[in-house]
């Protein structure tokens, strides 16, 4: 059994507004799922602030370092536009290649 098969896939649904007030709860929610493969549902995001973006970027780096899968599902147009406004290439963030075991 591969390392990926040992853990079920978890889904985290992002809030509509990801601002300073949601950054800490978002970080806590993500860290509660560390070690699991996760999908982040960004379909309802209407506004993405810098602090929550930092949390998401940190999660991407952490999951990659841990060799776990983190993927974004159904990102809203506002989510993608916000990434672009922050200078983030949405394709490189949203289409993370799977890590080798």
N, C-alpha and C positions, 0 to 999 in steps of 0.2 A: 504494500500500500504506500503510495507516495505521500509526501508531507501535505500536499494540497487535499488529498482525500480524507485526511484525519479530521478536518474541520469543515463544518457546513458553511455555505456562503451566507453572509449577513447583509442586510440592506439597511442603510441609514438614509432617512428622508430629510432633506434640508428644509429649513424654514423658508418662508417667503422673503423675509427681510433678514439678511445676515450682516449685522452691524456690530458695534462695540459690545452691545448688551448680549449678543448671542455667541460671541467668540469663545468665552470661557466654557459655557455649557456645551458648545460644539466640540471643543478640545476634550472635555471630559468624556463625552459620548464616544468620540473616536477612540480615545485611549482605553475605554472599557472593552473595546473590540480588538485591541492589539493582539496579534497572533492569529487572527482569523482573516480569511479572505473576505473582502467587503465590496459592496456596490453602493455608491453614493448616488441617490436619486436627486438630481438637481432640476427636476421638471417644474417645480413650483417657485423657483427662485425669481423674485422680482427685483431685488437689490442686493448687491454684494459689496460689502465694505472691505477696506484694507486689512483690518484685524482678522476678519473671518477668512479672507483669502490667505493670509499668512498661516493660519491654522490648517487650511486645506493643503497648502504647499508643503508644510511640515509633515502632514500625514502622508502625502505621496512619497516624500523622501524616506520617512520612517518605514513605510510598508515595503518600499524597494529594498532598503537596507536589511529588512527582516526576511526578504525573499517571499513575501506574501503578495497576493493580488489585491489591488485597489483599482476599481474602475468607476467611471461616472456614467450614469444611465439617464437618458432622455434630458440632457441639459436644455433649459429654457433659452429662448433667444436673448433674454435679459442677462442670463448667466454668461453666455458666450460673449455678448457685447461687453460686459463688465471685465471679463478676462482680457479682451482686446484693449480696452481703455487703460488697463494696468500694464499693458505691454507684454502680456502672456500669450504665447502662441497656443490658441485653444486646441489645435490638433495635437500638439505634442503633449499637452496635459491630459486630454480626454482619451487619447489612443495609446495608452501605456502598453508596451509589449510585455507579455508574461515573463516572469523571472524563471531562470533555470533552477531546478532543485539541487 
